[in-house]
């Protein structure tokens, strides 16, 4: 590939820092890049008031920031766990051998895994073949992506207690599960714990793991409230950059990286790019409490919604 083409490909690179907590977040500065043939070299500096090392990750978008799941293969240098802060320039090297693309963006994320003295146990979790990054917000540790686990069934077919996790993919399209995660009815999400159904109330004791990885659980209403408090009721701080419009444009200053993933409403899919619901375990009668974000408002809504709809799941650490 000629250098001229590489420059075109990466002319819109953007590099960002994920914010975990005001004032004591790791801070990435002086980010620059250079290109020689197929070798992309990214340099940066990183400082942190809490830890001597941080975890550095790189995310790549091939569609101008609409999604950030481009598989760039491997990168070497000052990336991954235990990158020392301060004292000098850090370097990441990525070899790109694909076709020309004018819509690439790259962001560098620094995470010290510490908030108010309470660390996320790990920077990522491997679950059923999918790796989920983690993010600490307030005193909570969340998976950074919507859960995508189970076998796809067609919208309109009820998810059942059959010993297998079942999911809907928006518009019955596998790609939407890859980009946005699966959509789950409430009883399926809690995995029918204590005989839970979509038509009767269930009172749980303790955490409800449901379809989450071991050590994680479906958030309760009170945990949604704590999240809302931690971000000052700013729903935009939870939304991925590039999500939302007008007064609802995402800033992702929390690192939660919410996408407007829509839902399945018994007979039809709706809401992709407009809103997203995250299922909670707390329930009353035929309704369960969820967290709702909409694309055109900065509000965060926590309210009961009928259990038979298919919504997204974000797991929280025990």
ChimeraX commands (.cxc) that place a marker at each C-alpha (Angstrom):
marker #1 position 0.00,0.00,0.00 radius 0.5
marker #1 position 1.35,3.38,-0.90 radius 0.5
marker #1 position 1.98,6.03,1.75 radius 0.5
marker #1 position -0.37,8.39,-0.10 radius 0.5
marker #1 position -3.26,5.98,0.47 radius 0.5
marker #1 position -2.39,5.43,4.13 radius 0.5
marker #1 position -2.47,9.16,4.79 radius 0.5
marker #1 position -5.91,9.30,3.22 radius 0.5
marker #1 position -7.09,6.36,5.25 radius 0.5
marker #1 position -6.11,7.91,8.57 radius 0.5
marker #1 position -6.76,11.55,7.89 radius 0.5
marker #1 position -9.68,11.56,10.37 radius 0.5
marker #1 position -8.05,9.79,13.30 radius 0.5
marker #1 position -9.27,11.01,16.68 radius 0.5
marker #1 position -7.77,9.96,20.00 radius 0.5
marker #1 position -9.64,10.28,23.26 radius 0.5
marker #1 position -9.29,9.50,26.96 radius 0.5
marker #1 position -11.99,7.70,28.89 radius 0.5
marker #1 position -12.90,9.59,32.04 radius 0.5
marker #1 position -13.55,7.51,35.14 radius 0.5
marker #1 position -13.79,10.12,37.86 radius 0.5
marker #1 position -13.38,13.89,37.93 radius 0.5
marker #1 position -9.94,15.24,38.87 radius 0.5
marker #1 position -8.31,11.83,39.55 radius 0.5
marker #1 position -8.86,10.18,36.20 radius 0.5
marker #1 position -5.87,9.01,34.20 radius 0.5
marker #1 position -5.08,11.82,31.77 radius 0.5
marker #1 position -3.74,11.19,28.27 radius 0.5
marker #1 position -2.06,14.15,26.57 radius 0.5
marker #1 position 0.16,15.02,23.60 radius 0.5
marker #1 position -1.33,12.34,21.39 radius 0.5
marker #1 position 0.22,12.22,17.93 radius 0.5
marker #1 position 0.57,9.70,15.12 radius 0.5
marker #1 position 2.78,9.12,12.15 radius 0.5
marker #1 position 2.50,6.77,9.17 radius 0.5
marker #1 position 5.20,5.00,7.22 radius 0.5
marker #1 position 4.05,2.56,4.55 radius 0.5
marker #1 position 1.67,0.27,6.47 radius 0.5
marker #1 position 2.98,1.08,9.96 radius 0.5
marker #1 position 0.90,3.44,12.10 radius 0.5
marker #1 position 2.76,4.78,15.13 radius 0.5
marker #1 position 0.76,6.45,17.89 radius 0.5
marker #1 position 2.50,8.38,20.68 radius 0.5
marker #1 position 1.03,9.82,23.86 radius 0.5
marker #1 position 1.74,10.74,27.46 radius 0.5
marker #1 position -0.28,9.54,30.43 radius 0.5
marker #1 position -0.50,10.73,34.04 radius 0.5
marker #1 position -2.56,9.50,36.97 radius 0.5
marker #1 position -3.02,10.80,40.52 radius 0.5
marker #1 position -4.02,7.44,41.98 radius 0.5
marker #1 position -1.85,4.70,40.49 radius 0.5
marker #1 position 1.68,4.23,39.15 radius 0.5
marker #1 position 0.44,2.06,36.29 radius 0.5
marker #1 position -2.67,2.06,34.13 radius 0.5
marker #1 position -4.33,-0.14,31.56 radius 0.5
marker #1 position -4.18,1.31,28.04 radius 0.5
marker #1 position -6.54,0.10,25.33 radius 0.5
marker #1 position -7.09,1.19,21.75 radius 0.5
marker #1 position -10.45,1.14,19.99 radius 0.5
marker #1 position -10.85,1.58,16.25 radius 0.5
marker #1 position -13.85,2.71,14.24 radius 0.5
marker #1 position -14.07,2.09,10.50 radius 0.5
marker #1 position -17.30,4.07,10.10 radius 0.5
marker #1 position -16.38,7.54,11.39 radius 0.5
marker #1 position -17.25,6.75,15.00 radius 0.5
marker #1 position -20.69,5.16,14.58 radius 0.5
marker #1 position -19.30,1.92,16.04 radius 0.5
marker #1 position -16.00,1.05,17.69 radius 0.5
marker #1 position -15.63,-2.67,17.11 radius 0.5
marker #1 position -13.24,-2.77,14.13 radius 0.5
marker #1 position -10.94,-5.77,14.59 radius 0.5
marker #1 position -7.52,-4.25,14.09 radius 0.5
marker #1 position -5.76,-7.48,15.08 radius 0.5
marker #1 position -2.86,-6.74,17.40 radius 0.5
marker #1 position -0.93,-3.66,18.43 radius 0.5
marker #1 position 2.37,-3.58,20.27 radius 0.5
marker #1 position 4.20,-1.23,22.59 radius 0.5
marker #1 position 2.70,0.71,25.48 radius 0.5
marker #1 position -0.73,-0.92,25.36 radius 0.5
marker #1 position -2.44,-3.35,27.75 radius 0.5
marker #1 position -1.94,-3.73,31.49 radius 0.5
marker #1 position 0.75,-2.17,33.66 radius 0.5
marker #1 position 1.73,0.78,31.50 radius 0.5
marker #1 position 3.77,3.12,33.69 radius 0.5
marker #1 position 2.44,6.67,34.05 radius 0.5
marker #1 position 4.50,9.84,33.73 radius 0.5
marker #1 position 8.09,10.20,32.55 radius 0.5
marker #1 position 8.20,10.26,28.83 radius 0.5
marker #1 position 6.40,9.44,25.65 radius 0.5
marker #1 position 4.53,6.15,25.21 radius 0.5
marker #1 position 4.32,4.44,21.84 radius 0.5
marker #1 position 1.84,2.07,20.22 radius 0.5
marker #1 position 2.54,0.45,16.85 radius 0.5
marker #1 position -0.19,-0.97,14.63 radius 0.5
marker #1 position 0.40,-2.53,11.22 radius 0.5
marker #1 position -2.56,-1.95,8.90 radius 0.5
marker #1 position -2.64,-3.94,5.66 radius 0.5
marker #1 position -6.29,-3.60,4.67 radius 0.5
marker #1 position -7.94,-1.55,1.95 radius 0.5
marker #1 position -8.15,2.21,1.89 radius 0.5
marker #1 position -10.81,3.63,4.23 radius 0.5
marker #1 position -11.40,7.35,4.69 radius 0.5
marker #1 position -13.52,6.86,7.80 radius 0.5
marker #1 position -11.10,5.38,10.32 radius 0.5
marker #1 position -10.98,6.86,13.82 radius 0.5
marker #1 position -8.90,5.65,16.74 radius 0.5
marker #1 position -9.21,6.36,20.43 radius 0.5
marker #1 position -6.84,5.60,23.29 radius 0.5
marker #1 position -8.41,4.78,26.65 radius 0.5
marker #1 position -6.54,4.97,29.97 radius 0.5
marker #1 position -8.07,3.14,32.94 radius 0.5
marker #1 position -6.55,2.94,36.43 radius 0.5
marker #1 position -9.34,0.60,37.63 radius 0.5
marker #1 position -9.64,2.61,40.84 radius 0.5
marker #1 position -12.56,4.74,41.96 radius 0.5
marker #1 position -12.85,5.90,45.58 radius 0.5
marker #1 position -10.52,3.10,46.61 radius 0.5
marker #1 position -12.68,0.36,45.05 radius 0.5
marker #1 position -11.16,-1.30,41.98 radius 0.5
marker #1 position -12.81,-3.23,39.21 radius 0.5
marker #1 position -11.30,-6.68,39.65 radius 0.5
marker #1 position -10.22,-6.86,36.02 radius 0.5
marker #1 position -10.02,-4.65,32.96 radius 0.5
marker #1 position -12.04,-7.14,30.90 radius 0.5
marker #1 position -14.19,-10.25,31.20 radius 0.5
marker #1 position -14.27,-13.14,28.72 radius 0.5
marker #1 position -17.75,-14.68,28.66 radius 0.5
marker #1 position -19.09,-17.19,26.17 radius 0.5
marker #1 position -16.48,-16.24,23.60 radius 0.5
marker #1 position -16.97,-12.46,23.86 radius 0.5
marker #1 position -14.61,-10.07,25.66 radius 0.5
marker #1 position -16.29,-7.24,27.59 radius 0.5
marker #1 position -14.28,-4.32,28.94 radius 0.5
marker #1 position -15.20,-2.97,32.37 radius 0.5
marker #1 position -15.67,0.56,33.64 radius 0.5
marker #1 position -15.85,1.94,37.17 radius 0.5
marker #1 position -18.47,4.64,37.80 radius 0.5
marker #1 position -18.83,5.90,41.34 radius 0.5
marker #1 position -18.42,2.81,43.51 radius 0.5
marker #1 position -19.88,0.47,40.89 radius 0.5
marker #1 position -18.14,-1.68,38.32 radius 0.5
marker #1 position -20.05,-2.26,35.05 radius 0.5
marker #1 position -19.49,-4.21,31.89 radius 0.5
marker #1 position -18.81,-1.63,29.20 radius 0.5
marker #1 position -20.88,-3.37,26.52 radius 0.5
marker #1 position -24.36,-4.82,26.17 radius 0.5
marker #1 position -24.51,-8.53,26.84 radius 0.5
marker #1 position -24.58,-10.72,23.73 radius 0.5
marker #1 position -25.07,-14.29,24.89 radius 0.5
marker #1 position -27.34,-17.14,23.82 radius 0.5
marker #1 position -28.93,-18.47,20.65 radius 0.5
marker #1 position -30.90,-16.17,18.37 radius 0.5
marker #1 position -34.61,-16.81,17.98 radius 0.5
marker #1 position -36.92,-14.94,15.64 radius 0.5
marker #1 position -38.81,-11.95,16.93 radius 0.5
marker #1 position -42.35,-13.00,17.79 radius 0.5
marker #1 position -41.25,-16.32,19.30 radius 0.5
marker #1 position -41.47,-16.16,23.09 radius 0.5
marker #1 position -38.28,-16.85,25.02 radius 0.5
marker #1 position -38.87,-19.86,27.27 radius 0.5
marker #1 position -37.37,-21.68,30.25 radius 0.5
marker #1 position -35.85,-24.48,28.21 radius 0.5
marker #1 position -32.32,-24.69,29.60 radius 0.5
marker #1 position -30.87,-22.53,26.83 radius 0.5
marker #1 position -30.32,-18.78,26.82 radius 0.5
marker #1 position -32.31,-17.20,23.99 radius 0.5
marker #1 position -31.98,-13.72,22.51 radius 0.5
marker #1 position -33.54,-11.50,19.87 radius 0.5
marker #1 position -31.37,-9.60,17.40 radius 0.5
marker #1 position -32.81,-6.28,16.23 radius 0.5
marker #1 position -34.62,-6.81,12.90 radius 0.5
marker #1 position -33.61,-10.49,13.20 radius 0.5
marker #1 position -30.17,-9.44,11.95 radius 0.5
marker #1 position -27.13,-11.15,13.55 radius 0.5
marker #1 position -25.04,-8.07,12.88 radius 0.5
marker #1 position -27.22,-6.04,15.25 radius 0.5
marker #1 position -26.49,-8.51,18.03 radius 0.5
marker #1 position -22.78,-8.10,17.30 radius 0.5
marker #1 position -23.03,-4.30,17.36 radius 0.5
marker #1 position -25.68,-3.76,20.04 radius 0.5
marker #1 position -25.94,-6.99,22.01 radius 0.5
marker #1 position -28.94,-9.24,22.35 radius 0.5
marker #1 position -32.47,-8.25,23.40 radius 0.5
marker #1 position -34.02,-10.26,26.25 radius 0.5
marker #1 position -37.39,-10.62,27.88 radius 0.5
marker #1 position -37.24,-10.06,31.63 radius 0.5
marker #1 position -37.77,-13.65,32.78 radius 0.5
marker #1 position -35.10,-14.84,30.35 radius 0.5
marker #1 position -32.66,-12.20,31.60 radius 0.5
marker #1 position -33.08,-13.29,35.23 radius 0.5
marker #1 position -33.06,-16.95,34.07 radius 0.5
marker #1 position -36.37,-17.77,35.74 radius 0.5
marker #1 position -34.82,-17.48,39.21 radius 0.5
marker #1 position -37.19,-18.54,42.00 radius 0.5
marker #1 position -39.83,-19.36,39.40 radius 0.5
marker #1 position -39.80,-15.86,37.88 radius 0.5
marker #1 position -42.22,-15.28,35.00 radius 0.5
marker #1 position -43.20,-12.32,32.88 radius 0.5
marker #1 position -46.72,-12.26,34.32 radius 0.5
marker #1 position -46.26,-12.49,38.10 radius 0.5
marker #1 position -44.15,-10.54,40.65 radius 0.5
marker #1 position -41.05,-12.17,42.11 radius 0.5
marker #1 position -39.21,-11.00,45.23 radius 0.5
marker #1 position -35.54,-11.86,45.08 radius 0.5
marker #1 position -33.07,-12.14,47.94 radius 0.5
marker #1 position -29.58,-10.98,47.06 radius 0.5
marker #1 position -28.11,-10.50,43.62 radius 0.5
marker #1 position -29.69,-12.04,40.54 radius 0.5
marker #1 position -26.98,-13.40,38.25 radius 0.5
marker #1 position -29.40,-14.33,35.47 radius 0.5
marker #1 position -27.60,-14.43,32.13 radius 0.5
marker #1 position -24.57,-12.47,33.43 radius 0.5
marker #1 position -21.09,-13.96,33.90 radius 0.5
marker #1 position -20.17,-15.48,37.25 radius 0.5
marker #1 position -19.47,-12.70,39.76 radius 0.5
marker #1 position -21.81,-10.29,37.96 radius 0.5
marker #1 position -25.56,-9.72,38.12 radius 0.5
marker #1 position -28.60,-7.98,36.66 radius 0.5
marker #1 position -28.76,-4.53,38.32 radius 0.5
marker #1 position -31.50,-3.84,40.86 radius 0.5
marker #1 position -33.48,-0.59,40.82 radius 0.5
marker #1 position -31.36,0.82,43.67 radius 0.5
marker #1 position -28.21,0.24,41.62 radius 0.5
marker #1 position -29.66,2.20,38.71 radius 0.5
marker #1 position -30.41,5.00,41.17 radius 0.5
marker #1 position -26.81,4.91,42.45 radius 0.5
marker #1 position -25.54,5.11,38.86 radius 0.5
marker #1 position -27.79,8.08,38.20 radius 0.5
marker #1 position -26.45,9.81,41.30 radius 0.5
marker #1 position -22.83,9.08,40.37 radius 0.5
marker #1 position -23.18,10.87,37.01 radius 0.5
marker #1 position -25.32,13.71,38.33 radius 0.5
marker #1 position -28.41,12.55,36.40 radius 0.5
marker #1 position -26.59,13.32,33.16 radius 0.5
marker #1 position -27.72,10.68,30.68 radius 0.5
marker #1 position -25.44,12.13,28.01 radius 0.5
marker #1 position -22.43,11.15,30.12 radius 0.5
marker #1 position -23.48,7.51,29.69 radius 0.5
marker #1 position -23.94,7.68,25.90 radius 0.5
marker #1 position -21.20,6.85,23.46 radius 0.5
marker #1 position -19.77,9.80,21.54 radius 0.5
marker #1 position -21.75,10.06,18.31 radius 0.5
marker #1 position -24.97,8.80,19.88 radius 0.5
marker #1 position -27.91,11.17,20.30 radius 0.5
marker #1 position -28.95,14.50,18.83 radius 0.5
marker #1 position -29.62,18.05,20.03 radius 0.5
marker #1 position -29.68,18.26,23.81 radius 0.5
marker #1 position -29.21,14.48,23.95 radius 0.5
marker #1 position -25.77,14.24,22.30 radius 0.5
marker #1 position -23.54,11.75,24.08 radius 0.5
marker #1 position -20.31,12.81,25.76 radius 0.5
marker #1 position -19.40,9.43,27.33 radius 0.5
marker #1 position -17.53,11.17,30.13 radius 0.5
marker #1 position -18.44,8.21,32.38 radius 0.5
marker #1 position -17.01,5.63,29.99 radius 0.5
marker #1 position -20.28,3.64,30.03 radius 0.5
marker #1 position -20.49,3.82,26.20 radius 0.5
marker #1 position -24.26,3.36,25.81 radius 0.5
marker #1 position -25.65,2.83,22.31 radius 0.5
marker #1 position -29.19,3.58,21.22 radius 0.5
marker #1 position -30.04,-0.08,20.68 radius 0.5
marker #1 position -33.83,-0.09,20.52 radius 0.5
marker #1 position -35.97,-3.02,21.61 radius 0.5
marker #1 position -38.45,-5.71,20.62 radius 0.5
marker #1 position -42.06,-4.85,21.49 radius 0.5
marker #1 position -43.82,-8.26,21.32 radius 0.5
marker #1 position -44.53,-8.07,17.57 radius 0.5
marker #1 position -42.10,-5.51,16.17 radius 0.5
marker #1 position -38.64,-4.00,16.59 radius 0.5
marker #1 position -38.36,-0.26,17.20 radius 0.5
marker #1 position -36.12,2.45,18.59 radius 0.5
marker #1 position -32.75,1.68,17.01 radius 0.5
marker #1 position -30.75,4.96,17.11 radius 0.5
marker #1 position -33.53,6.60,19.16 radius 0.5
marker #1 position -33.35,5.02,22.61 radius 0.5
marker #1 position -32.21,2.13,24.78 radius 0.5
marker #1 position -33.55,0.29,27.84 radius 0.5
marker #1 position -31.41,-1.67,30.31 radius 0.5
marker #1 position -33.26,-4.40,32.19 radius 0.5
marker #1 position -33.23,-4.50,35.99 radius 0.5
marker #1 position -34.12,-7.31,38.37 radius 0.5
marker #1 position -36.53,-5.32,40.58 radius 0.5
marker #1 position -40.11,-6.02,39.49 radius 0.5
marker #1 position -43.77,-5.48,40.31 radius 0.5
marker #1 position -46.60,-7.52,38.83 radius 0.5
marker #1 position -46.09,-7.65,35.05 radius 0.5
marker #1 position -43.55,-4.82,35.07 radius 0.5
marker #1 position -39.83,-4.55,35.88 radius 0.5
marker #1 position -37.71,-1.48,36.53 radius 0.5
marker #1 position -35.27,-0.50,33.83 radius 0.5
marker #1 position -32.97,2.39,32.95 radius 0.5
marker #1 position -34.00,4.26,29.82 radius 0.5
marker #1 position -31.93,6.68,27.75 radius 0.5
marker #1 position -33.33,8.54,24.75 radius 0.5
marker #1 position -31.38,10.10,21.92 radius 0.5
marker #1 position -32.85,13.62,22.07 radius 0.5
marker #1 position -32.79,14.23,25.84 radius 0.5
marker #1 position -30.10,14.24,28.51 radius 0.5
marker #1 position -32.50,12.73,31.04 radius 0.5
marker #1 position -32.12,9.31,32.66 radius 0.5
marker #1 position -35.42,7.54,33.31 radius 0.5
marker #1 position -35.86,4.73,35.84 radius 0.5
marker #1 position -39.34,3.26,35.65 radius 0.5
marker #1 position -41.30,0.04,35.40 radius 0.5
marker #1 position -41.92,-1.39,31.93 radius 0.5
marker #1 position -43.79,-4.53,30.88 radius 0.5
marker #1 position -41.65,-7.66,31.19 radius 0.5
marker #1 position -42.53,-9.21,27.83 radius 0.5
marker #1 position -40.59,-6.70,25.74 radius 0.5
marker #1 position -37.02,-7.47,24.68 radius 0.5
marker #1 position -34.43,-5.04,26.03 radius 0.5
marker #1 position -30.65,-4.82,26.50 radius 0.5
marker #1 position -28.74,-6.13,29.52 radius 0.5
marker #1 position -25.75,-4.46,31.23 radius 0.5
marker #1 position -24.24,-6.50,34.05 radius 0.5
marker #1 position -22.90,-5.00,37.27 radius 0.5
marker #1 position -20.22,-6.59,39.46 radius 0.5
marker #1 position -21.24,-8.32,42.68 radius 0.5
marker link #1:1,2 radius 0.2
marker link #1:2,3 radius 0.2
marker link #1:3,4 radius 0.2
marker link #1:4,5 radius 0.2
marker link #1:5,6 radius 0.2
marker link #1:6,7 radius 0.2
marker link #1:7,8 radius 0.2
marker link #1:8,9 radius 0.2
marker link #1:9,10 radius 0.2
marker link #1:10,11 radius 0.2
marker link #1:11,12 radius 0.2
marker link #1:12,13 radius 0.2
marker link #1:13,14 radius 0.2
marker link #1:14,15 radius 0.2
marker link #1:15,16 radius 0.2
marker link #1:16,17 radius 0.2
marker link #1:17,18 radius 0.2
marker link #1:18,19 radius 0.2
marker link #1:19,20 radius 0.2
marker link #1:20,21 radius 0.2
marker link #1:21,22 radius 0.2
marker link #1:22,23 radius 0.2
marker link #1:23,24 radius 0.2
marker link #1:24,25 radius 0.2
marker link #1:25,26 radius 0.2
marker link #1:26,27 radius 0.2
marker link #1:27,28 radius 0.2
marker link #1:28,29 radius 0.2
marker link #1:29,30 radius 0.2
marker link #1:30,31 radius 0.2
marker link #1:31,32 radius 0.2
marker link #1:32,33 radius 0.2
marker link #1:33,34 radius 0.2
marker link #1:34,35 radius 0.2
marker link #1:35,36 radius 0.2
marker link #1:36,37 radius 0.2
marker link #1:37,38 radius 0.2
marker link #1:38,39 radius 0.2
marker link #1:39,40 radius 0.2
marker link #1:40,41 radius 0.2
marker link #1:41,42 radius 0.2
marker link #1:42,43 radius 0.2
marker link #1:43,44 radius 0.2
marker link #1:44,45 radius 0.2
marker link #1:45,46 radius 0.2
marker link #1:46,47 radius 0.2
marker link #1:47,48 radius 0.2
marker link #1:48,49 radius 0.2
marker link #1:49,50 radius 0.2
marker link #1:50,51 radius 0.2
marker link #1:51,52 radius 0.2
marker link #1:52,53 radius 0.2
marker link #1:53,54 radius 0.2
marker link #1:54,55 radius 0.2
marker link #1:55,56 radius 0.2
marker link #1:56,57 radius 0.2
marker link #1:57,58 radius 0.2
marker link #1:58,59 radius 0.2
marker link #1:59,60 radius 0.2
marker link #1:60,61 radius 0.2
marker link #1:61,62 radius 0.2
marker link #1:62,63 radius 0.2
marker link #1:63,64 radius 0.2
marker link #1:64,65 radius 0.2
marker link #1:65,66 radius 0.2
marker link #1:66,67 radius 0.2
marker link #1:67,68 radius 0.2
marker link #1:68,69 radius 0.2
marker link #1:69,70 radius 0.2
marker link #1:70,71 radius 0.2
marker link #1:71,72 radius 0.2
marker link #1:72,73 radius 0.2
marker link #1:73,74 radius 0.2
marker link #1:74,75 radius 0.2
marker link #1:75,76 radius 0.2
marker link #1:76,77 radius 0.2
marker link #1:77,78 radius 0.2
marker link #1:78,79 radius 0.2
marker link #1:79,80 radius 0.2
marker link #1:80,81 radius 0.2
marker link #1:81,82 radius 0.2
marker link #1:82,83 radius 0.2
marker link #1:83,84 radius 0.2
marker link #1:84,85 radius 0.2
marker link #1:85,86 radius 0.2
marker link #1:86,87 radius 0.2
marker link #1:87,88 radius 0.2
marker link #1:88,89 radius 0.2
marker link #1:89,90 radius 0.2
marker link #1:90,91 radius 0.2
marker link #1:91,92 radius 0.2
marker link #1:92,93 radius 0.2
marker link #1:93,94 radius 0.2
marker link #1:94,95 radius 0.2
marker link #1:95,96 radius 0.2
marker link #1:96,97 radius 0.2
marker link #1:97,98 radius 0.2
marker link #1:98,99 radius 0.2
marker link #1:99,100 radius 0.2
marker link #1:100,101 radius 0.2
marker link #1:101,102 radius 0.2
marker link #1:102,103 radius 0.2
marker link #1:103,104 radius 0.2
marker link #1:104,105 radius 0.2
marker link #1:105,106 radius 0.2
marker link #1:106,107 radius 0.2
marker link #1:107,108 radius 0.2
marker link #1:108,109 radius 0.2
marker link #1:109,110 radius 0.2
marker link #1:110,111 radius 0.2
marker link #1:111,112 radius 0.2
marker link #1:112,113 radius 0.2
marker link #1:113,114 radius 0.2
marker link #1:114,115 radius 0.2
marker link #1:115,116 radius 0.2
marker link #1:116,117 radius 0.2
marker link #1:117,118 radius 0.2
marker link #1:118,119 radius 0.2
marker link #1:119,120 radius 0.2
marker link #1:120,121 radius 0.2
marker link #1:121,122 radius 0.2
marker link #1:122,123 radius 0.2
marker link #1:123,124 radius 0.2
marker link #1:124,125 radius 0.2
marker link #1:125,126 radius 0.2
marker link #1:126,127 radius 0.2
marker link #1:127,128 radius 0.2
marker link #1:128,129 radius 0.2
marker link #1:129,130 radius 0.2
marker link #1:130,131 radius 0.2
marker link #1:131,132 radius 0.2
marker link #1:132,133 radius 0.2
marker link #1:133,134 radius 0.2
marker link #1:134,135 radius 0.2
marker link #1:135,136 radius 0.2
marker link #1:136,137 radius 0.2
marker link #1:137,138 radius 0.2
marker link #1:138,139 radius 0.2
marker link #1:139,140 radius 0.2
marker link #1:140,141 radius 0.2
marker link #1:141,142 radius 0.2
marker link #1:142,143 radius 0.2
marker link #1:143,144 radius 0.2
marker link #1:144,145 radius 0.2
marker link #1:145,146 radius 0.2
marker link #1:146,147 radius 0.2
marker link #1:147,148 radius 0.2
marker link #1:148,149 radius 0.2
marker link #1:149,150 radius 0.2
marker link #1:150,151 radius 0.2
marker link #1:151,152 radius 0.2
marker link #1:152,153 radius 0.2
marker link #1:153,154 radius 0.2
marker link #1:154,155 radius 0.2
marker link #1:155,156 radius 0.2
marker link #1:156,157 radius 0.2
marker link #1:157,158 radius 0.2
marker link #1:158,159 radius 0.2
marker link #1:159,160 radius 0.2
marker link #1:160,161 radius 0.2
marker link #1:161,162 radius 0.2
marker link #1:162,163 radius 0.2
marker link #1:163,164 radius 0.2
marker link #1:164,165 radius 0.2
marker link #1:165,166 radius 0.2
marker link #1:166,167 radius 0.2
marker link #1:167,168 radius 0.2
marker link #1:168,169 radius 0.2
marker link #1:169,170 radius 0.2
marker link #1:170,171 radius 0.2
marker link #1:171,172 radius 0.2
marker link #1:172,173 radius 0.2
marker link #1:173,174 radius 0.2
marker link #1:174,175 radius 0.2
marker link #1:175,176 radius 0.2
marker link #1:176,177 radius 0.2
marker link #1:177,178 radius 0.2
marker link #1:178,179 radius 0.2
marker link #1:179,180 radius 0.2
marker link #1:180,181 radius 0.2
marker link #1:181,182 radius 0.2
marker link #1:182,183 radius 0.2
marker link #1:183,184 radius 0.2
marker link #1:184,185 radius 0.2
marker link #1:185,186 radius 0.2
marker link #1:186,187 radius 0.2
marker link #1:187,188 radius 0.2
marker link #1:188,189 radius 0.2
marker link #1:189,190 radius 0.2
marker link #1:190,191 radius 0.2
marker link #1:191,192 radius 0.2
marker link #1:192,193 radius 0.2
marker link #1:193,194 radius 0.2
marker link #1:194,195 radius 0.2
marker link #1:195,196 radius 0.2
marker link #1:196,197 radius 0.2
marker link #1:197,198 radius 0.2
marker link #1:198,199 radius 0.2
marker link #1:199,200 radius 0.2
marker link #1:200,201 radius 0.2
marker link #1:201,202 radius 0.2
marker link #1:202,203 radius 0.2
marker link #1:203,204 radius 0.2
marker link #1:204,205 radius 0.2
marker link #1:205,206 radius 0.2
marker link #1:206,207 radius 0.2
marker link #1:207,208 radius 0.2
marker link #1:208,209 radius 0.2
marker link #1:209,210 radius 0.2
marker link #1:210,211 radius 0.2
marker link #1:211,212 radius 0.2
marker link #1:212,213 radius 0.2
marker link #1:213,214 radius 0.2
marker link #1:214,215 radius 0.2
marker link #1:215,216 radius 0.2
marker link #1:216,217 radius 0.2
marker link #1:217,218 radius 0.2
marker link #1:218,219 radius 0.2
marker link #1:219,220 radius 0.2
marker link #1:220,221 radius 0.2
marker link #1:221,222 radius 0.2
marker link #1:222,223 radius 0.2
marker link #1:223,224 radius 0.2
marker link #1:224,225 radius 0.2
marker link #1:225,226 radius 0.2
marker link #1:226,227 radius 0.2
marker link #1:227,228 radius 0.2
marker link #1:228,229 radius 0.2
marker link #1:229,230 radius 0.2
marker link #1:230,231 radius 0.2
marker link #1:231,232 radius 0.2
marker link #1:232,233 radius 0.2
marker link #1:233,234 radius 0.2
marker link #1:234,235 radius 0.2
marker link #1:235,236 radius 0.2
marker link #1:236,237 radius 0.2
marker link #1:237,238 radius 0.2
marker link #1:238,239 radius 0.2
marker link #1:239,240 radius 0.2
marker link #1:240,241 radius 0.2
marker link #1:241,242 radius 0.2
marker link #1:242,243 radius 0.2
marker link #1:243,244 radius 0.2
marker link #1:244,245 radius 0.2
marker link #1:245,246 radius 0.2
marker link #1:246,247 radius 0.2
marker link #1:247,248 radius 0.2
marker link #1:248,249 radius 0.2
marker link #1:249,250 radius 0.2
marker link #1:250,251 radius 0.2
marker link #1:251,252 radius 0.2
marker link #1:252,253 radius 0.2
marker link #1:253,254 radius 0.2
marker link #1:254,255 radius 0.2
marker link #1:255,256 radius 0.2
marker link #1:256,257 radius 0.2
marker link #1:257,258 radius 0.2
marker link #1:258,259 radius 0.2
marker link #1:259,260 radius 0.2
marker link #1:260,261 radius 0.2
marker link #1:261,262 radius 0.2
marker link #1:262,263 radius 0.2
marker link #1:263,264 radius 0.2
marker link #1:264,265 radius 0.2
marker link #1:265,266 radius 0.2
marker link #1:266,267 radius 0.2
marker link #1:267,268 radius 0.2
marker link #1:268,269 radius 0.2
marker link #1:269,270 radius 0.2
marker link #1:270,271 radius 0.2
marker link #1:271,272 radius 0.2
marker link #1:272,273 radius 0.2
marker link #1:273,274 radius 0.2
marker link #1:274,275 radius 0.2
marker link #1:275,276 radius 0.2
marker link #1:276,277 radius 0.2
marker link #1:277,278 radius 0.2
marker link #1:278,279 radius 0.2
marker link #1:279,280 radius 0.2
marker link #1:280,281 radius 0.2
marker link #1:281,282 radius 0.2
marker link #1:282,283 radius 0.2
marker link #1:283,284 radius 0.2
marker link #1:284,285 radius 0.2
marker link #1:285,286 radius 0.2
marker link #1:286,287 radius 0.2
marker link #1:287,288 radius 0.2
marker link #1:288,289 radius 0.2
marker link #1:289,290 radius 0.2
marker link #1:290,291 radius 0.2
marker link #1:291,292 radius 0.2
marker link #1:292,293 radius 0.2
marker link #1:293,294 radius 0.2
marker link #1:294,295 radius 0.2
marker link #1:295,296 radius 0.2
marker link #1:296,297 radius 0.2
marker link #1:297,298 radius 0.2
marker link #1:298,299 radius 0.2
marker link #1:299,300 radius 0.2
marker link #1:300,301 radius 0.2
marker link #1:301,302 radius 0.2
marker link #1:302,303 radius 0.2
marker link #1:303,304 radius 0.2
marker link #1:304,305 radius 0.2
marker link #1:305,306 radius 0.2
marker link #1:306,307 radius 0.2
marker link #1:307,308 radius 0.2
marker link #1:308,309 radius 0.2
marker link #1:309,310 radius 0.2
marker link #1:310,311 radius 0.2
marker link #1:311,312 radius 0.2
marker link #1:312,313 radius 0.2
marker link #1:313,314 radius 0.2
marker link #1:314,315 radius 0.2
marker link #1:315,316 radius 0.2
marker link #1:316,317 radius 0.2
marker link #1:317,318 radius 0.2
view
